[in-house]
Amino acid sequence: MQYILALVMSLMSLSVSAESDKVCPEFLDYELPRLHSNETVNLCDIAAGKPLMIVNTASHCGFTRQFEGLEAVHQKYQDKGLVVVGFASNDFNQEAKSEAEAERICRENFGVTFTMIAPSYVTGDRANPIFQEINKQTREPGWNFNKYLITPQGRVSAAFPSKIEPDSETVSDAIASLLR
């Protein structure tokens, strides 16, 4: 009988541990408007217990072609648990004139299927709540297409500037470490 009780307690402890792994950091628990949509998304709903790659993006920038690499990262790692989220940025005057245009550029020009958030600020006092926390943990973006790898616990584990391609070996190695 004691063995059965110990086994039940052990299983309950594993269940509680698995649930606590799914706990989402508070700074990710916001309803965010999807790009060119009436829908919102809460990052806790799509990424609780999973690592994230968060990127500030722009539709008219010398780095806009990186959408292709971001989509490749999304396709390669989504089944392994990585969630890619793009935040259209209002900070560097490189965003499309309308959300419809930004959405068209993402989807038609680059085949983006990962979650894209409507334009918001990613620097300074006006930064959205996600980037406020990212900026506390590391430096705020100096330009578009900064890439941040976030642990399931909400810690920035790596940050890459615009010039580092999202599908580069450096980023791939950091993702592999995050997924271990």
trRosetta pair geometry for C-beta under 8 A, 3 or more apart (Angstrom, degrees):
i j d omega theta_ij theta_ji phi_ij phi_ji
1 4 5.8 -53 -153 34 35 110
1 5 6.4 35 151 -17 67 105
2 5 5.6 -55 -149 39 34 113
2 6 6.2 35 153 -20 67 106
3 6 5.8 -56 -148 37 29 111
3 7 6.3 31 152 -21 64 107
4 7 5.5 -54 -147 36 31 114
4 8 6.3 32 154 -19 65 104
5 8 5.8 -53 -147 36 30 111
5 9 6.3 30 154 -17 64 107
6 9 5.7 -54 -146 38 30 112
6 10 6.2 34 153 -22 64 107
7 10 5.6 -54 -148 35 29 114
7 11 6.4 28 154 -16 64 105
8 11 5.8 -55 -148 38 30 110
8 12 6.3 32 153 -20 64 106
9 12 5.7 -53 -147 36 31 112
9 13 6.4 33 153 -21 63 105
10 13 5.7 -54 -150 34 30 113
10 14 6.6 31 151 -18 64 103
11 14 5.6 -51 -149 34 35 112
11 15 6.4 37 151 -21 65 104
12 15 5.5 -53 -150 35 33 114
12 16 6.4 32 153 -17 66 104
13 16 5.8 -51 -146 37 32 109
13 17 6.2 35 152 -20 64 106
14 17 5.5 -54 -146 38 32 114
14 18 6.2 33 154 -20 66 104
15 18 5.8 -51 -146 34 30 110
15 19 6.5 29 153 -17 62 105
16 19 5.6 -55 -149 38 32 112
16 20 6.3 30 153 -20 66 105
17 20 5.8 -55 -146 36 31 108
17 21 6.6 38 152 -25 63 101
18 21 5.6 -49 -155 27 34 116
18 22 7.1 29 148 -17 61 104
19 22 5.7 -61 -160 34 38 111
19 23 7.5 62 142 -45 63 83
20 23 5.4 -15 -162 -14 49 118
21 49 5.1 64 132 -126 80 107
21 152 6.9 15 -179 132 75 147
22 48 4.8 48 -179 139 74 110
22 49 4.0 -36 -108 -47 54 127
23 48 6.9 -136 123 -162 6 105
23 49 7.5 91 30 -65 37 80
24 28 5.4 -106 170 76 106 119
24 29 5.8 125 108 -67 119 96
24 43 7.4 159 -166 105 132 79
24 44 3.5 127 118 -126 173 99
24 47 7.2 102 -122 89 113 75
24 48 4.1 -75 -64 -107 105 90
24 49 7.6 -70 -74 -23 73 59
24 154 7.9 99 177 -61 50 110
25 28 5.1 81 71 7 85 105
25 29 7.5 -153 99 -18 45 92
25 133 7.8 152 140 163 131 164
25 153 6.6 86 -61 163 110 37
25 154 2.9 81 -64 -70 157 140
26 29 5.5 -59 -154 23 40 118
26 154 7.9 16 30 -103 57 164
27 30 7.9 -25 174 -17 40 110
27 129 5.8 -164 -159 152 75 96
27 130 6.3 124 151 -111 95 45
27 132 7.3 -142 -147 72 121 92
27 133 3.8 23 -160 -32 164 157
27 154 6.4 118 42 -154 106 130
28 42 7.9 97 144 171 75 71
28 43 4.1 -95 -176 86 99 121
28 44 5.3 132 112 -57 101 77
28 47 6.8 -94 176 74 147 118
28 52 7.9 174 -113 -26 138 157
28 130 6.6 58 -104 -108 58 95
28 154 6.7 -138 -17 -105 114 104
29 42 6.5 17 -149 -171 48 111
29 43 7.5 -103 -71 59 30 83
29 44 4.7 22 -97 -28 74 137
30 42 6.6 178 79 -129 29 77
30 43 7.3 23 47 14 73 96
30 128 7.8 180 98 172 160 101
30 129 5.2 135 -44 54 154 138
30 130 7.1 -124 36 -46 131 89
31 40 4.2 28 180 153 95 146
31 41 7.5 141 -153 66 55 22
31 42 5.5 -40 -90 -74 55 90
32 40 6.0 145 68 -163 32 87
32 41 5.6 -34 64 64 89 74
32 42 7.2 139 11 -93 80 38
32 43 7.1 36 8 -32 128 90
32 117 4.9 -32 150 -133 129 118
32 118 7.4 -173 164 28 82 85
32 120 7.9 -85 -150 -18 104 148
32 128 7.3 56 -117 -174 114 144
32 130 7.6 -4 -76 -22 142 128
33 37 7.1 173 177 71 78 81
33 39 7.7 129 -152 90 57 43
33 40 5.5 -54 -92 -103 44 78
33 117 6.9 99 77 -164 55 72
33 118 4.1 -14 98 11 106 133
34 37 3.9 -9 84 51 109 133
34 39 4.9 9 17 82 128 91
34 40 6.6 -168 -15 -114 80 22
34 41 5.5 81 -67 -14 94 107
34 115 7.1 -95 -121 -159 96 83
34 116 6.8 78 -166 79 73 65
34 117 6.7 -84 -119 -114 35 42
34 118 6.6 71 104 -35 18 88
35 86 8.0 -8 -33 90 137 103
35 88 5.9 104 -101 -17 116 130
35 99 5.9 -174 -170 -164 69 102
35 102 6.1 -111 -164 107 122 115
35 103 5.2 163 136 -84 108 92
35 106 7.0 56 110 18 160 156
35 116 4.0 -24 1 112 134 107
35 117 6.3 80 -45 107 83 9
35 118 5.1 160 -95 -80 47 53
35 119 7.9 78 -114 -27 87 62
36 99 4.0 170 -74 139 78 103
36 100 5.4 120 -125 -85 131 44
36 102 6.8 179 -35 69 115 91
36 103 3.7 -61 20 -39 147 145
36 118 7.3 150 -26 -101 41 91
37 118 7.8 -135 39 -60 76 106
41 45 6.9 -133 -171 58 68 119
41 46 6.4 -4 -176 -13 113 132
41 115 5.9 -137 113 -152 173 132
41 117 7.3 -115 51 -94 115 85
42 45 4.4 84 72 -4 94 107
42 46 7.4 154 83 1 54 84
43 46 6.1 -69 -146 50 39 94
43 47 5.1 -24 174 32 78 121
43 52 7.2 10 -170 -97 124 149
43 83 7.8 144 -156 118 87 145
43 85 6.6 -32 -111 -67 111 166
43 130 7.1 92 -11 -98 152 128
44 47 6.9 -78 -112 59 19 75
44 48 5.0 43 -170 -64 66 100
45 48 7.2 19 -85 -14 10 105
46 83 5.9 136 131 -144 98 147
46 115 6.6 106 109 -45 170 153
47 50 4.6 -110 -159 63 66 106
47 51 8.0 -87 -167 86 108 13
47 52 5.4 27 -161 -74 152 107
47 83 4.3 -115 -98 37 108 159
47 85 7.7 -69 -44 -34 144 128
47 152 7.9 -158 158 -122 85 71
48 152 7.8 63 174 -160 36 96
49 152 5.2 12 -162 -156 27 132
50 81 4.8 -157 -136 178 99 89
50 82 7.0 170 170 -106 105 19
50 83 5.3 84 114 -13 131 111
50 152 5.8 121 40 -100 9 100
51 81 6.4 74 29 121 85 102
51 82 5.5 -33 83 -110 98 70
51 83 7.3 172 92 24 46 76
51 149 6.6 3 176 -174 116 87
51 150 6.4 163 -162 83 66 57
51 151 5.9 -41 -109 -130 90 32
51 152 5.7 -69 -64 -49 56 72
51 157 7.8 -37 -140 16 120 136
51 175 7.9 156 113 -146 143 69
51 178 4.7 110 -138 155 165 120
51 179 6.6 -110 24 -78 143 64
52 82 7.3 132 -113 -163 20 66
52 83 5.0 -34 -108 72 72 93
52 84 7.6 142 -164 -94 64 25
52 85 6.2 -19 -163 13 113 110
52 148 7.9 12 107 102 94 85
52 149 7.3 162 86 -155 53 43
52 150 4.2 -4 58 54 100 110
53 70 7.7 -169 116 -143 130 89
53 73 6.5 -37 51 135 167 140
53 82 6.1 28 -11 179 103 112
53 83 7.4 -173 25 89 67 44
53 84 4.8 -15 65 -109 105 73
53 85 7.3 163 83 26 55 63
53 147 6.1 -11 -172 -168 100 98
53 148 7.1 152 -157 76 49 46
53 149 5.7 -21 -100 -98 73 66
53 150 7.6 -175 -81 16 24 80
53 166 7.5 98 167 -151 145 112
53 175 7.3 -23 -67 -99 124 108
54 85 5.3 -15 -110 69 71 98
54 87 6.7 23 -176 -11 93 112
54 130 6.7 -156 -149 157 154 127
54 134 6.7 -121 84 -83 142 148
54 147 7.6 151 78 -156 43 48
54 148 4.7 -20 62 63 91 103
54 150 6.1 35 -4 -14 111 123
55 66 8.0 -148 -174 122 148 124
55 70 6.2 -94 20 -112 164 136
55 84 7.3 1 3 -169 113 89
55 85 7.4 170 26 88 72 49
55 86 5.1 -29 72 -111 99 69
55 87 6.9 180 88 24 45 75
55 145 6.2 1 -174 -138 109 48
55 146 6.9 174 -144 80 62 44
55 147 5.0 -14 -97 -102 95 70
55 148 7.3 -179 -75 20 46 72
55 166 7.2 -26 -88 -93 147 130
56 86 7.9 114 -127 -164 13 64
56 87 5.1 -38 -107 75 60 101
56 89 4.3 52 -180 -60 103 129
56 91 7.5 -4 176 26 142 124
56 122 4.5 -47 -106 -35 138 176
56 131 7.2 52 -74 -98 118 134
56 141 5.0 -87 34 -30 145 169
56 144 5.9 -123 113 -137 90 56
56 145 6.9 -100 79 -42 66 19
56 146 5.6 21 33 42 102 88
57 64 7.8 83 -173 -121 89 65
57 67 7.1 69 -144 -82 132 92
57 70 8.0 -52 -90 -21 125 168
57 86 4.5 10 -13 -170 137 111
57 87 6.5 152 16 69 82 42
57 88 5.6 -47 74 -97 94 48
57 89 6.3 162 59 -3 36 92
57 106 7.9 62 140 -94 153 113
57 116 7.4 -58 44 -136 147 101
57 144 6.2 54 -158 -169 22 105
57 145 6.3 56 -109 -77 56 68
58 61 4.0 78 85 -23 121 129
58 63 7.5 75 51 66 100 93
58 64 6.4 -89 92 -84 72 90
58 88 7.1 104 -96 -153 41 67
58 89 5.7 -54 -66 51 88 98
58 92 6.4 -70 -73 67 150 111
58 94 3.6 34 176 103 148 111
58 95 5.3 -103 -138 -75 81 58
58 144 4.0 -67 3 -117 116 155
58 145 7.3 -85 21 -32 88 84
59 64 6.2 53 -168 -123 25 129
59 88 7.3 5 -31 -135 95 109
59 94 7.2 171 50 139 53 75
59 95 5.7 66 20 -154 96 46
59 96 3.9 -5 61 -39 154 95
59 101 6.7 116 149 123 165 91
59 102 4.6 -126 -53 -118 141 74
59 105 4.5 110 -148 59 107 160
59 106 7.4 -79 -102 -44 97 80
60 64 6.6 -2 -97 -56 12 144
60 94 5.1 -153 77 -175 73 68
60 95 7.1 76 26 159 91 2
60 96 6.4 128 -20 -77 102 57
61 64 4.9 135 56 -45 74 86
61 92 7.4 51 -100 100 125 128
61 94 4.1 47 -70 175 97 145
61 143 7.8 144 -160 169 134 98
61 144 4.6 -60 -135 57 173 150
61 145 7.0 -175 107 -16 143 112
63 66 5.0 -4 168 -6 84 121
63 143 7.6 109 5 133 141 114
63 144 5.7 -180 59 96 123 101
63 145 4.1 -117 130 12 141 153
63 162 5.0 -104 -72 -170 160 105
64 67 6.3 -9 172 -12 61 107
64 94 8.0 -155 -61 159 104 118
64 105 7.2 -51 -173 164 130 129
64 110 8.0 -138 156 -52 82 140
64 144 7.9 3 -69 122 64 144
64 145 8.0 -140 -75 -55 30 129
65 68 5.9 -25 174 13 65 114
65 69 7.8 59 129 -5 71 98
65 110 7.7 172 -144 -100 39 120
66 69 5.0 -49 -157 40 62 113
66 70 6.0 66 143 -24 78 99
66 145 5.0 90 53 -139 154 139
66 162 7.9 -136 -27 -161 157 68
66 165 6.5 -160 -119 -138 98 65
66 166 5.6 109 -175 -6 102 109
67 70 5.5 -54 -146 38 34 114
67 71 6.3 36 154 -21 66 103
67 86 7.7 15 -117 -96 86 157
67 105 7.8 163 -22 136 167 87
67 106 6.1 -150 -147 -130 146 65
67 109 7.5 70 74 96 145 96
67 110 3.6 30 108 163 124 168
67 112 5.5 -65 -177 -66 112 114
68 71 5.9 -54 -152 34 28 110
68 72 6.6 30 148 -20 62 105
68 110 5.2 -120 -64 -148 67 98
68 111 7.5 59 -113 42 68 99
69 72 5.4 -50 -148 34 36 115
69 73 6.5 40 151 -20 66 100
69 165 5.2 -139 -126 178 169 91
69 166 4.0 143 123 55 110 96
69 167 4.0 -134 -155 -3 95 103
69 168 7.9 16 -164 -26 142 67
70 73 5.6 -49 -150 34 34 113
70 74 6.4 39 149 -21 64 104
70 84 6.0 150 179 -178 91 142
70 86 6.7 66 160 -71 158 116
70 112 7.3 9 91 -115 111 100
70 114 6.7 -103 144 31 101 143
70 166 4.8 40 -75 70 62 172
70 167 7.9 -125 -52 -39 26 90
71 74 5.3 -49 -148 35 35 117
71 75 6.3 34 154 -18 66 105
71 110 6.2 173 -18 150 137 94
71 111 5.6 94 -163 93 168 90
71 112 5.4 -126 -79 -104 114 54
71 113 6.6 89 -138 21 101 79
71 114 6.6 -155 -106 -4 60 105
72 75 5.8 -54 -146 38 30 109
72 76 6.1 27 156 -18 64 111
72 166 7.5 143 58 98 95 105
72 167 4.8 4 86 -84 130 140
73 76 5.9 -60 -143 39 27 109
73 77 6.0 -17 173 16 65 117
73 82 7.4 -79 157 116 92 143
73 84 6.0 119 100 -80 105 141
73 166 5.1 -89 -24 147 138 110
73 167 5.6 -145 -55 -83 88 78
73 171 7.3 -56 -101 130 134 129
73 175 7.2 -165 -154 -76 108 160
74 77 7.0 -82 -136 51 16 83
74 78 5.6 30 175 -50 62 111
74 82 7.8 -137 -119 104 43 103
74 84 4.2 -92 -87 27 94 141
74 113 6.7 179 121 69 145 86
74 114 4.2 -127 -108 -60 150 121
75 78 6.6 -30 -120 4 17 112
75 113 7.9 75 -70 48 87 122
76 167 7.9 115 2 -124 145 102
77 80 4.9 -66 -158 47 64 112
77 81 7.4 -57 164 56 85 50
77 82 3.8 6 133 37 122 129
77 84 7.8 105 69 -39 110 105
77 175 6.0 -84 -95 173 156 137
77 179 7.1 -131 -151 -70 113 144
78 81 7.9 153 -175 15 29 9
78 82 6.4 -86 -86 69 36 74
78 83 7.4 69 -124 -96 76 47
78 84 7.5 -72 -79 5 92 98
78 114 7.9 -154 -81 -96 122 96
80 179 5.4 10 148 -148 121 144
81 179 6.4 146 57 -129 112 97
82 175 6.2 -7 -87 -156 152 112
82 178 7.5 79 -95 99 106 125
82 179 6.6 -61 -51 -78 101 113
83 114 7.9 140 -177 -152 57 107
83 115 7.4 8 176 18 98 122
84 114 4.1 -39 87 -148 105 155
84 115 7.3 165 95 36 59 78
85 114 6.8 -137 -84 155 32 108
85 115 4.8 -21 -115 80 78 109
85 116 7.7 163 -164 -91 57 27
85 117 6.6 40 174 -22 101 107
86 106 7.5 178 78 -125 156 134
86 112 7.3 -38 9 -159 148 142
86 114 6.5 104 -9 98 98 110
86 115 7.1 178 28 98 69 56
86 116 4.6 -17 69 -113 107 75
86 117 6.8 -163 95 20 53 75
87 116 8.0 169 -81 -161 21 57
87 117 4.7 -12 -112 57 65 120
87 120 6.4 -61 -175 50 106 100
87 122 6.1 122 111 -80 134 121
87 128 7.0 -145 -153 36 138 142
87 130 7.1 -165 -76 77 147 135
87 131 7.0 -158 106 -50 170 117
88 95 5.8 87 174 -127 101 121
88 99 7.7 156 62 -120 170 79
88 102 5.6 35 -120 -179 146 152
88 116 6.6 52 -35 177 97 100
88 117 6.5 -148 16 86 77 64
88 118 6.3 -56 44 176 121 23
88 119 4.2 -66 108 -81 111 64
88 120 7.3 100 76 14 72 61
89 92 6.3 31 116 16 122 93
89 94 7.5 25 79 57 100 97
89 95 6.4 -159 77 -62 53 114
89 119 6.9 -23 81 -142 5 77
89 120 7.4 -48 -119 71 42 51
89 121 7.3 59 -157 -134 71 29
89 122 4.9 -50 -121 2 107 123
89 141 7.4 -83 -116 81 155 152
89 144 5.8 -164 44 -107 138 88
90 95 6.0 -42 -100 -2 49 148
90 119 4.9 93 -59 170 94 106
90 120 6.2 -92 1 146 111 10
90 121 5.2 -59 60 -76 107 63
90 122 7.9 148 38 -2 66 77
91 121 5.7 98 -67 -143 91 71
91 122 5.5 -88 -19 43 135 83
91 123 4.9 86 -126 20 148 110
91 124 7.8 155 -120 13 115 106
91 141 7.3 131 68 83 154 112
92 143 6.0 76 -103 -142 160 55
92 144 5.6 -124 47 -41 146 93
94 144 5.6 -87 66 -34 147 144
95 102 6.3 -14 -172 -88 87 128
95 119 5.4 71 -162 -110 161 131
96 99 7.5 134 82 -93 115 17
96 101 3.8 -164 174 98 136 109
96 102 3.9 -162 31 -62 129 75
96 105 6.2 -175 -63 -2 136 135
97 101 5.8 49 50 27 75 151
98 101 4.7 99 58 5 82 99
98 102 7.1 -146 97 -3 46 86
99 102 5.4 -54 -146 39 38 113
99 103 6.0 41 154 -22 69 106
99 118 6.0 -22 -116 -134 132 93
99 119 6.8 -132 -89 -2 89 102
100 103 5.8 -55 -147 37 27 112
100 104 6.4 30 153 -21 62 107
101 104 5.6 -54 -148 35 32 113
101 105 6.4 33 154 -20 65 104
102 105 5.8 -54 -150 34 30 112
102 106 6.4 28 153 -17 64 107
102 116 8.0 -175 137 157 107 141
102 119 7.1 169 -33 -49 171 105
103 106 5.8 -55 -148 37 31 110
103 107 6.0 8 164 -2 68 114
103 116 7.3 164 -108 87 72 146
104 107 6.4 -65 -135 48 24 96
104 108 5.2 -11 -177 15 67 122
104 109 7.4 68 135 -12 66 95
105 108 7.0 -48 -101 52 13 88
105 109 5.0 -19 -161 20 52 131
105 110 7.1 27 150 3 63 104
106 109 7.3 31 -20 48 6 91
106 110 5.9 -59 -158 52 37 111
106 112 4.0 -51 171 34 91 141
106 116 5.7 0 -161 -68 170 162
107 110 7.6 11 -22 57 4 70
107 111 7.0 35 -167 -117 39 19
107 112 5.7 -84 -82 52 46 84
108 111 8.0 13 -164 -63 8 48
112 116 6.4 55 138 -47 139 126
117 120 6.8 -39 131 9 114 115
117 128 7.9 -127 141 59 147 178
120 127 7.9 82 138 -161 100 41
120 128 4.3 45 135 -51 143 122
120 131 8.0 176 108 10 111 129
121 124 6.7 -56 163 58 131 95
121 126 4.0 42 57 112 163 99
121 127 5.1 -108 115 -93 92 39
121 128 6.4 155 65 -26 61 71
121 131 7.5 -135 116 66 60 145
122 127 5.4 39 -166 -131 19 95
122 128 6.8 -22 -90 21 56 91
122 131 4.2 -152 -148 -123 68 166
122 135 7.9 153 164 -54 67 117
122 140 7.0 156 135 -168 78 98
122 141 5.5 14 119 29 125 125
123 126 7.8 23 81 61 52 82
123 127 5.6 157 33 -74 5 109
123 131 7.3 -70 -56 149 35 136
123 135 7.1 132 -122 -97 52 143
123 140 4.7 111 -119 156 82 136
123 141 6.2 -109 -65 57 104 79
124 127 5.9 151 63 -31 48 91
124 140 7.5 127 -29 166 45 171
127 131 4.2 -114 -179 95 115 111
127 132 4.9 154 95 -66 112 69
127 135 6.1 47 111 -7 177 144
127 140 7.1 -115 -80 -131 149 128
128 131 5.3 78 57 21 76 100
128 132 7.0 -130 97 -16 34 89
129 132 5.4 -46 -142 26 34 119
129 133 6.9 27 162 -12 63 101
130 133 6.4 -66 -166 37 29 103
130 134 6.4 24 146 -14 67 111
131 134 5.1 -50 -136 42 44 114
131 135 5.7 47 160 -24 71 105
131 140 7.1 69 171 -133 103 94
131 141 7.7 -55 -148 1 125 106
132 135 6.0 -58 -148 37 23 111
132 136 6.7 28 150 -23 60 104
133 136 5.5 -49 -150 29 36 114
133 137 6.5 25 156 -12 66 107
133 154 7.4 -45 152 179 143 109
134 137 6.0 -66 -153 41 31 106
134 138 6.4 -36 170 42 69 98
134 140 7.7 103 103 -109 90 62
134 148 5.4 -11 -147 -149 129 174
134 150 7.6 -78 -98 -81 100 118
134 156 6.0 101 -140 -73 72 129
135 138 7.1 -84 -129 68 24 60
135 139 7.3 -16 -144 165 65 22
135 140 3.9 13 -123 -80 111 91
137 155 6.9 172 -145 -153 147 57
137 156 4.3 145 118 12 135 120
138 148 7.0 179 45 -120 145 115
138 156 4.9 -95 -20 104 121 160
138 159 4.7 150 168 -35 162 153
139 142 7.4 -3 138 -37 120 95
139 159 7.2 161 44 123 80 160
141 144 7.3 58 164 -91 137 21
141 146 4.0 -154 -112 10 103 142
142 146 7.5 107 29 -63 62 131
142 161 7.3 -12 42 -134 108 107
142 162 7.9 -103 73 -11 84 112
143 146 7.1 128 69 -42 61 96
143 161 7.6 54 48 -170 103 90
143 162 4.9 -39 89 -35 116 144
144 162 6.2 71 81 -106 53 122
145 162 4.5 85 78 -126 98 78
145 166 7.9 -106 -170 -46 101 104
146 159 6.7 1 175 -174 104 94
146 160 6.9 167 -162 84 58 53
146 161 5.9 -32 -112 -128 84 39
146 162 6.2 -49 -66 -55 60 67
147 159 7.2 159 86 -157 53 47
147 160 4.3 -7 58 56 101 104
147 164 7.0 -105 31 86 120 107
147 166 5.7 152 -85 -104 153 88
147 171 6.6 2 104 -121 153 128
148 156 5.5 -56 -167 -133 108 107
148 158 7.5 168 -153 89 44 53
148 159 5.1 -6 -106 -108 75 80
148 160 7.8 -159 -69 24 37 69
149 156 7.1 106 73 -162 53 59
149 157 4.9 -58 103 62 103 95
149 158 4.4 24 36 50 118 92
149 159 7.6 -139 22 -67 71 41
149 174 5.7 -170 -7 140 159 116
149 175 6.6 -150 -113 -87 137 62
149 178 5.4 -124 171 -65 130 153
150 154 6.4 -13 -178 -140 109 32
150 155 7.0 153 -156 74 63 32
150 156 5.9 -39 -98 -96 70 52
150 157 7.0 153 -118 6 16 86
151 154 6.7 -42 72 28 80 21
151 155 4.6 7 29 52 119 85
151 156 8.0 -121 1 -56 82 7
151 157 5.2 98 -47 -42 93 117
151 178 6.7 -146 -97 -145 68 98
156 159 6.0 14 171 -53 125 102
157 174 7.1 157 114 -177 102 101
157 177 7.6 -163 152 103 135 110
157 178 5.6 147 76 -96 156 105
158 171 7.9 164 120 -127 139 61
158 174 4.2 -44 12 -163 172 141
158 178 7.5 -105 10 -54 114 120
160 164 4.0 -95 -179 72 114 140
160 166 7.8 150 85 -98 145 55
160 170 7.1 135 -112 113 129 117
160 171 5.9 -34 -45 -88 165 101
160 174 7.8 -169 -47 28 118 159
161 164 5.8 101 60 5 62 98
164 168 5.7 -102 -177 25 79 148
164 170 6.1 -79 -155 75 123 134
164 171 6.4 138 149 -49 113 107
165 168 4.3 119 65 -44 89 99
165 171 7.2 -121 94 4 56 133
166 171 5.7 -127 -164 124 37 173
167 171 6.8 -77 -90 69 7 128
167 172 7.0 38 -168 -56 47 104
168 171 4.9 92 57 12 81 99
168 172 6.8 -143 97 -5 40 91
169 172 5.4 -56 -142 40 32 115
169 173 6.2 37 157 -24 66 104
170 173 6.0 -54 -152 32 25 110
170 174 6.7 21 152 -14 60 107
171 174 5.7 -57 -151 38 35 111
171 175 6.3 36 151 -21 68 104
172 175 5.6 -52 -146 35 32 112
172 176 6.3 35 153 -22 65 104
173 176 5.6 -51 -148 33 31 113
173 177 6.6 33 152 -18 63 103
174 177 5.7 -51 -151 35 33 112
174 178 6.4 34 150 -20 64 106
175 178 5.5 -57 -150 37 33 113
175 179 6.2 25 156 -16 67 111
176 179 5.9 -62 -145 40 29 107
176 180 6.9 47 152 -42 61 94
177 180 5.9 -39 -158 4 34 117
